[in-house]
Every structure is written in structure tokens, then in C-alpha cells.
Amino acid sequence: MNALLAIRSGDSERVMAARQWLTAQPGLGARDLRTLNVTYRIKTAEDAIQALTTLTQLAAYKPGKPAKLVILLDEYQRLGALKPAVRNDINAAMHAFFNANPTGNRDHPDLLVRPSE
């Protein structure tokens, strides 16, 4: 939440730091974390899923009736090139994300496939 507020602030230094934190980019110092009022770095798949779940709940929040959020995963097939342990970690994290956000989700994700040229 604090990272989103930092982005809304318009302060270019805070915006850059917040985007860096949200995308788990390296090089974010302790001073930047304090500026954002963020207490931890996104280091693990679990950290990323927790951050994504919070953002999803904020984006889909609509008093009175549930809202839907569409998440597109581009280039997901590239996971096949990763080491099995990394691939399994990412897949487990995606399952955890969908399990943590059941409202508005269907039993299976839709896949849009573009034929390769």
C-alpha cells in the first residue's frame, strides 16, 4: 500500500523507488525503503505473491459487489527454459496467488494462443 501511495505522490525519487520495489529490482537501499515506509524487500516467490495479492485485493475492491481483475501472463511458456526447481517455485506461487484470490476467478485460466510465425 505504501508503495502505491508513493507512486501517487508524484515525487520522482519516490515513484522510481516504489516501482523498483514493486518489480523486485536489485539495488534498492535501506534509505529508499525508509522513504517508502516499506519494511521488507521482495526476495522470494512468497513475498511476490503477498505483494501481488494485496495489490489485487485493492484493485478488485468494490463495496457491495465483487469486481473482477484480469491478469495477463505474457511469455509464460518461457518457464520451460528454467531449471525445474525455479519453474516449480514459480508455478507453486501462481497456484498460491489464485488460491488466495478466489473471488472473480474461474476454475481454469483462459489461454490465448497466437500461432508462431
C-alpha positions in Angstrom: 0.0 0.0 0.0 2.8 2.4 0.9 4.5 1.8 -2.5 1.2 2.7 -4.3 0.9 5.9 -2.2 4.5 6.7 -3.1 3.7 6.4 -6.8 0.6 8.6 -6.4 2.8 11.3 -4.7 4.3 12.4 -7.9 7.8 12.7 -6.3 10.0 11.3 -9.0 12.5 9.8 -6.5 9.8 8.0 -4.5 8.0 6.9 -7.7 11.2 5.3 -9.0 11.9 3.6 -5.7 8.3 2.3 -5.4 8.4 0.9 -9.0 11.8 -0.7 -8.2 10.4 -2.3 -5.1 7.2 -3.5 -6.8 9.2 -5.2 -9.5 11.7 -6.6 -7.1 14.6 -5.0 -8.8 18.0 -5.1 -7.1 19.8 -2.1 -5.7 17.1 -0.6 -3.5 18.9 0.7 -0.4 17.7 0.9 3.2 17.2 4.7 2.7 14.8 4.0 -0.2 12.9 1.5 1.9 12.5 4.1 4.7 11.4 6.7 2.2 8.7 4.4 1.0 7.9 3.3 4.6 8.3 -0.3 3.4 9.7 -2.8 5.9 11.0 -5.6 3.6 12.3 -6.3 0.2 10.6 -8.6 -2.2 13.1 -11.5 -2.3 11.1 -14.7 -2.6 8.2 -16.0 -4.5 6.1 -15.9 -1.3 7.0 -12.2 -0.9 6.0 -11.5 -4.5 2.7 -13.4 -4.1 1.9 -11.5 -0.9 2.5 -8.1 -2.7 0.5 -9.2 -5.7 -2.3 -10.5 -3.6 -2.5 -7.2 -1.7 -2.5 -5.2 -5.0 -5.1 -7.5 -6.4 -7.4 -7.1 -3.4 -7.0 -3.3 -3.6 -7.6 -3.2 -7.4 -10.7 -5.5 -7.2 -12.3 -4.0 -4.1 -15.7 -2.6 -4.8 -18.1 -2.1 -1.9 -21.3 -4.0 -2.4 -20.3 -6.4 -5.2 -17.1 -8.1 -6.1 -15.1 -6.7 -9.0 -13.1 -8.7 -11.5 -9.5 -8.2 -12.3 -7.9 -9.7 -15.5 -4.3 -10.6 -15.2 -2.4 -11.5 -18.4 0.8 -13.5 -18.2 2.9 -12.9 -21.2 5.6 -15.3 -22.3 4.6 -17.9 -19.7 5.9 -20.6 -22.0 9.4 -19.4 -21.3 9.2 -21.1 -17.9 10.1 -24.3 -19.8 13.7 -23.0 -20.2 14.2 -22.6 -16.4 15.7 -25.1 -14.0 13.0 -27.4 -12.7 13.3 -26.1 -9.1 12.8 -22.5 -10.2 9.9 -23.5 -12.6 8.2 -25.4 -9.7 8.7 -22.5 -7.4 7.0 -20.1 -9.9 4.2 -22.5 -10.6 3.5 -23.0 -6.9 3.5 -19.3 -6.4 0.9 -18.8 -9.1 -1.3 -21.5 -7.6 -1.0 -19.8 -4.2 -1.9 -16.5 -5.8 -5.1 -17.9 -7.5 -6.0 -19.8 -4.3 -5.6 -16.6 -2.2 -7.9 -14.7 -4.6 -10.8 -16.9 -5.3 -13.4 -14.2 -5.9 -13.9 -13.4 -9.5 -11.7 -16.3 -10.7 -12.9 -19.2 -12.7 -11.9 -22.8 -12.3 -9.3 -22.5 -15.0 -7.4 -19.7 -16.7 -8.1 -18.9 -20.3 -5.2 -19.2 -22.6 -4.9 -17.0 -25.7 -2.5 -18.6 -28.1 -1.1 -16.8 -31.1 0.3 -19.1 -33.8 4.1 -18.9 -34.1 5.4 -17.5 -37.4 
